[in-house]
Amino acid sequence: MKFKEVIGQEEAQQRLIQMVSEGRVPHAMMFCGPSGCGKMALALAFASYLLCKNSEGTDDSCGTCQQCAMLRSWSHPDLLFTYPVIKPSGSSADHKTISDDYAREWREMLSEGPYFSMDQWLEKMKAGNQQALIYVAESEVLIRKLSMKSSQGGYKVNIIWLPERMREDCANKMLKIIEEPPQQTVFLMVCEEPERLLETIRSRVQRIDMKRIDTQAIEKALVERRAIDEVMAHQIARASNGDWLKALEELDASNENHQFLDLFILLMRQAYMRNVKDLKVWSESVAALGRERQKRMLVYFQHLVRENFMYNFGNPELVYMTTAESNFAKNFARFINEANVIEINDIFATALRDIGQNGNPKMVFYDVALKMIVAIMRK
């Protein structure tokens, strides 16, 4: 994985390269930023740069040495991965769940590309409704692995994907090794929600904040990597709002957001017509989606509320919607106005909280539907 394969983020790349050239690589770093900005891609590229034998004095890994050859299949013995997992099906009650239980699936995910989400990872593990966590046994295994010398005589790098999903007992054990790591050990944490990490861990890492990917960088990547024509690439790049994962989703005509858009349209139409019977049917169908998809749907609904409200100002530079979303907004946006935009957003935010706290989905979404009848008519 080379820096040149990372989409945008040139400023963060140069900062990392400068750290190496000046001989001041921190022993623990945390890459933070919005979804789809390339945190994992940058961590993988930096790990490759540190482990490459020919990178000294250059601005990228060479891609040809023995170390780079091992990195292409993510099998380098000095590169360790830690990531959230579920308990393997059929495992005994005393089985200690660790990342290595899903090493094959993890390498498959990485081989498909460095840009992926938790939802894609859950699907790869066939998790269903299970929550993925980093269990305490992971810290014990990692401490043992890091106590051994580097097999290649250089750095040992541990990439921790989504450290905020560490159980508290695991985080407390990890704190000790992060405070006193073995020589030439580097921790690279790829974090979505840093505020959920223990303060004692956050205070011991150097944070690298990444911005949303520049629109022009996404547009260029779509043209060069996906052979998309420039007009469509520009439209997709604008709608993606700096999120490469969202840009890729838009290329897939059957992606999940198309289903969510249909559900949003149905909710608003039935609420406008005060069709309580069909709204009950809607709430029951949404309740069957599973909690993770329900949460993603509600976040998407909040996005649509914001974009439809901004659509009313008539300034295309303020709006980030796909073609399908824009076509719907032409007639619908006027129903999202100063009188109800906060109320409607709060309805979805409350539902998101309740679903996250294991509320009954049929009750939660029927409540959403009934409240929407009143909210959608405010002017």
Secondary structure as the mmCIF struct_conf table of DSSP 4:
data_model
#
loop_
_struct_conf.conf_type_id
_struct_conf.id
_struct_conf.beg_label_comp_id
_struct_conf.beg_label_asym_id
_struct_conf.beg_label_seq_id
_struct_conf.end_label_comp_id
_struct_conf.end_label_asym_id
_struct_conf.end_label_seq_id
HELX_RH_3T_P HELX_RH_3T_P1 PHE A 3 GLU A 5
BEND BEND1 VAL A 6 VAL A 6
BEND BEND2 GLY A 8 GLY A 8
HELX_RH_AL_P HELX_RH_AL_P1 GLU A 10 SER A 21
TURN_TY1_P TURN_TY1_P1 GLU A 22 GLY A 23
BEND BEND3 HIS A 27 HIS A 27
STRN STRN1 ALA A 28 CYS A 32
BEND BEND4 PRO A 34 PRO A 34
TURN_TY1_P TURN_TY1_P2 SER A 35 GLY A 36
BEND BEND5 CYS A 37 CYS A 37
HELX_RH_AL_P HELX_RH_AL_P2 LYS A 39 LEU A 51
TURN_TY1_P TURN_TY1_P3 LYS A 53 ASN A 54
TURN_TY1_P TURN_TY1_P4 GLU A 56 GLY A 57
BEND BEND6 THR A 58 ASP A 60
BEND BEND7 GLY A 63 GLY A 63
BEND BEND8 CYS A 65 CYS A 65
HELX_RH_AL_P HELX_RH_AL_P3 GLN A 66 ARG A 72
TURN_TY1_P TURN_TY1_P5 SER A 73 TRP A 74
TURN_TY1_P TURN_TY1_P6 PRO A 77 ASP A 78
STRN STRN2 LEU A 79 THR A 82
STRN STRN3 VAL A 85 VAL A 85
HELX_LH_PP_P HELX_LH_PP_P1 LYS A 87 PRO A 88
TURN_TY1_P TURN_TY1_P7 SER A 89 GLY A 90
TURN_TY1_P TURN_TY1_P8 ALA A 93 ASP A 94
HELX_RH_3T_P HELX_RH_3T_P2 SER A 99 TYR A 102
HELX_RH_AL_P HELX_RH_AL_P4 ALA A 103 SER A 111
TURN_TY1_P TURN_TY1_P9 GLU A 112 GLU A 112
BEND BEND9 PRO A 114 PRO A 114
HELX_RH_AL_P HELX_RH_AL_P5 MET A 118 MET A 125
TURN_TY1_P TURN_TY1_P10 LYS A 126 LYS A 126
TURN_TY1_P TURN_TY1_P11 GLY A 128 ASN A 129
HELX_LH_PP_P HELX_LH_PP_P2 GLN A 130 ALA A 132
STRN STRN4 LEU A 133 ILE A 134
HELX_RH_AL_P HELX_RH_AL_P6 VAL A 136 LEU A 146
TURN_TY1_P TURN_TY1_P12 SER A 147 SER A 147
BEND BEND10 MET A 148 MET A 148
HELX_LH_PP_P HELX_LH_PP_P3 LYS A 149 SER A 150
TURN_TY1_P TURN_TY1_P13 SER A 151 GLN A 152
BEND BEND11 GLY A 153 GLY A 154
STRN STRN5 LYS A 156 TRP A 161
HELX_RH_3T_P HELX_RH_3T_P3 PRO A 163 ARG A 165
STRN STRN6 MET A 166 MET A 166
HELX_RH_AL_P HELX_RH_AL_P7 GLU A 168 GLU A 179
BEND BEND12 GLU A 180 GLU A 180
HELX_LH_PP_P HELX_LH_PP_P4 PRO A 181 PRO A 182
TURN_TY1_P TURN_TY1_P14 GLN A 183 GLN A 184
STRN STRN7 THR A 185 CYS A 191
BEND BEND13 GLU A 192 GLU A 192
HELX_RH_3T_P HELX_RH_3T_P4 PRO A 194 ARG A 196
BEND BEND14 LEU A 197 LEU A 197
HELX_RH_AL_P HELX_RH_AL_P8 GLU A 199 ARG A 202
TURN_TY1_P TURN_TY1_P15 SER A 203 ARG A 204
BEND BEND15 VAL A 205 VAL A 205
STRN STRN8 GLN A 206 ASP A 209
HELX_LH_PP_P HELX_LH_PP_P5 LYS A 211 ASP A 214
HELX_RH_AL_P HELX_RH_AL_P9 THR A 215 ARG A 226
HELX_RH_AL_P HELX_RH_AL_P10 GLU A 230 SER A 240
TURN_TY1_P TURN_TY1_P16 ASN A 241 GLY A 242
HELX_RH_AL_P HELX_RH_AL_P11 TRP A 244 LEU A 251
TURN_TY1_P TURN_TY1_P17 ALA A 253 SER A 254
HELX_RH_AL_P HELX_RH_AL_P12 GLU A 256 TYR A 272
TURN_TY1_P TURN_TY1_P18 MET A 273 ARG A 274
HELX_RH_AL_P HELX_RH_AL_P13 VAL A 276 ALA A 287
TURN_TY1_P TURN_TY1_P19 ALA A 288 ALA A 288
BEND BEND16 LEU A 289 LEU A 289
HELX_RH_AL_P HELX_RH_AL_P14 ARG A 291 TYR A 311
TURN_TY1_P TURN_TY1_P20 ASN A 312 GLY A 314
HELX_RH_3T_P HELX_RH_3T_P5 PRO A 316 LEU A 318
HELX_RH_AL_P HELX_RH_AL_P15 THR A 323 PHE A 332
HELX_RH_3T_P HELX_RH_3T_P6 ALA A 333 PHE A 335
BEND BEND17 ILE A 336 ILE A 336
TURN_TY1_P TURN_TY1_P21 GLU A 338 ASN A 340
HELX_RH_AL_P HELX_RH_AL_P16 VAL A 341 GLY A 356
TURN_TY1_P TURN_TY1_P22 GLN A 357 ASN A 358
HELX_RH_AL_P HELX_RH_AL_P17 PRO A 361 ALA A 375
TURN_TY1_P TURN_TY1_P23 ILE A 376 MET A 377
#
